[in-house]
Amino acid sequence: MGKQFCLSGIKNLAGQTLWYGLPSITSRFLGYLMNLSLPLFFSEPAVTADLTLVYAATAFLNILFTYGMETAYFRFIQGENRSTLYSTLSITLFITTLVFSFMLWINQDQLVGWARLEASPELIQWMIGILFFDTLSTLAFAKLRQENRPRRFAFAKMATVVINVSVVVVCLGIIPRYFPAWITISQRGIEWYLIGNFLGSIGTLLLLLPELKQVQPILDTVLLKKVLQYSWPLVIVGMGGIVNDMLSRLLYQFVVDLPVEEAKHELGVFGNIIRLSIVITIAIQAFRLAAEPFFFNRSKDKNAPEIYARVLKYFVIVCCFLFLCVSLYIDIAAWFFEAINRERWKEGLYVVPFFAMANILLGIYYNLSIWYKLTNRNLTGAFITIGGALITIVLTIFLIPRFHYWGAAMASFSCYLFMLVVSYALGQKHFPVPYPVKRILFYLLGSTGLYLLHRSLVTWYTNPIFNLSLASVLLLLFIGVVKKTEKKEWAVS
């Protein structure tokens, strides 16, 4: 009975993950299609370098703007008046967002100089606008997640996607082709990605007005103090996580020890090839959106540890499948760049599988990290993240100048592995969960072995048909092994 209850909960989590992931999957997929179209319009990857840098900076600043309010909302909703909590946090977030945005605005000249954006300083302004409106939507989205309303969540998120894609298609595709006299439009180039994002953020906020109207003029300072005491370590956790995820993109052109134009070229290549592993990132993002409220809501169940263990196992299975989809068919991207005579864009493709596996380790860490959130040991989580961030910083500075793309990949992998191991060890001490470690290692090492086997054979025999056929056979082999291994447990459901 307990196992059936556990599997029922996991199925519910899987369904919500799909709904939460729908806008992310669509957004990232369309975004990557647009990135693949860039070589058709621009012969050099350096064109996208500034966009890569701005989005990396946006990820860092988003942590500061939201300062753990989402997780705090899920944590305190169980024991506090919901209306008072929602209103207090929303008002506080609105005030701090105004302050942070104003500080960035008056210092944008310094930001332009530091980021080497003298050729396109307006990118900073669009970045500030995106941060402002996205932050105001934060708690409204958290409310939808906590109330288990994934369809409305997905609909609101999709507004940003639709508006963003529409602006980019019209202003970078249709207008330059059919209205070439509009020189001012075509000269802006990559800026339209940020303009589309900005307009999409506004559209999303408007769709969330029903949730925003539920904010009452209530500011409970006693409650706010409790929330901030809980949430401030999450800023360090979040910042460390972004350091580990985005630092290589943020610092690449500054540490690679190349002339400015060549450094921008490598950053442009790096920013684009890393998106090939985006399917893993999407899976992790979708899972986190559904899992965080799920874990908190299930924390009082007597079967909670067993549920968490099974969730992690199925998460790893899905991620390993996605890893193989990316890695076994990586040559398709190389053939695309070759077909359009843009071979410089395929530099660094060999590190994509390594990044994909590193992202799986990060996803496992996110699963394991529930222990310190449930036991109010967020400061411990902050220290783990700081340790990972230090590893990332040191390896980024020392490895990228020597190994370039490969150095960035090694830095990310080492960081996530460290965080995973430390979090698992401490979690088993303070909040024991019977994770199936041997089974998880079997899937991780098995999928890695299948990729290495494929790469070895296609290097020996370079026929494209053989390449794709072998990839498909190995992918089906992995699926078959999973079905046989998990057959007994699935039969229970």
C-alpha positions, 0 to 999 in steps of 0.5 A: 500500500505504501509503495502504491501511495508513493508511486501515485505521488510520483505520478502526480509530480511527473504530471505537474513537471510536464505542465511546468516544463511546457513553457520552458521546453517551448521557450528554450526550443524556439530560442534554440531554433532562433540561435541555430538561425543566427549563422544564416544571417551572421558569419561570425559567432562574436555577434552573439557574445554581448547577448550571452554576457547580458543574459548571464548577468541577468541570471546573477541579478535575478537572485539578488532581486528575489532573495529567496522569497519563493522558497520562503513562501513555500516554507511558511505557507504551511503555518501562517495566514496565507493572505498575510504572508502573500501580501507582506512578501509581495509588498516587500518584493515590490519595494526592493525591486524599485530600489535595486532597479534604480541603483542599476539605472543610475550606474549603467554607465559603469556597467557598460564599461565593465562589460565592454558593451560600449557598442551597444549600451542600450542592452543594459537598459533592456536588462534592467527592464526585464529584471524589474517586471520578471521580479514582480511576477515572482510571488504570483507564480509561486502562488500558482505553484503552491495552489497546484495550478500548473495549467494557469502557470504554463499559460502565463509563462507562455505569454513571454515565449509567444511575444518574445518569439514574435518580436524576434521573427518580425524584427530580425526576419520579416522586416529586414527581408521585406522592408530593407529600407528600414535600416534602423531596425536591421542595424539593431540586430541582436538587441531585439532578443532583449526587446522581445523578452522585455515586452514578453515580461510585461505581457506576463505581468498583465496576465497575472493581474488576478493574482496581483489584485489579491495583494492587500495593504498588509505588512506584518513586520514580525512575520517579515523578519522571520521570513528574511531570517530563513531566506537570506542564506538562500541568496548565497545558495542561489548566487553560488548556484548561478556562479556555478552555472553562469560564471564561465559565460560571464567571465569567459572573454575576460580570462581567456587571454585573447584579443578582444575580438577573438575573445568575443568570438569564443564567447559567442561560440561557447554561448551557442554550443552550450545550448545543445545541452539545453534539454537537460537544463529544461528538465531540471528547471521544470522538475524544480518548479514542480518538486519544491512545493511537492517536497514541502507538502509531502514532508509530513508523510511517513513515507516521505523519505521513500518518495524522495528516494524514488523521485531521484531515481526516476529523475536520473533515468529521465536525465540519462535518456536525455543525455543520450539523445543529446550526446549520441546525435551531436554530429547532426549539429556539426553537419548543419554548420558544415552545410551552411558553410559556417564551420567556425560555429561548431567549435567546442561541440566536443564538450557538450556531452560533458556539460550535459552530464555536469548538468545531471549532477546539478539536478541530483544535487537539487534533489539532495538539497531538500534535506537542509530546506526541510531541517532549517539548515539553509546556512549549511546549504549556503556553505556547500554552494560557496564551496562549489562556487570557489571551485568554479571560480578557481578552475574557471580562471586557471583552466579556461586560458589553457583549455578554453571550452574544455576548461569551462566544462571541467570547472562546471563538472568538478563543482557539481560533483563536489556539491553532490557528494557533500550534500549527500553525506550531510543529508544522510546524517541530518535527514536520512533518505534511502537513495538507491545509490547503486542503481543511480550509479548504474544508470549514470555510468551506463549512459556514459559508457554507451556514449563513449562506445558510440564516439569510439566507433564513429571515429573509426568509421565515419559514415553518417548512416552508420553514425545515426543507426548506431546512435538509435540502437544504443538509445533503444538498448538503454530504454530496454535495460531500464524497462527490464531493471524497473519492470518489477517496480512498475508492475506494482503501479 
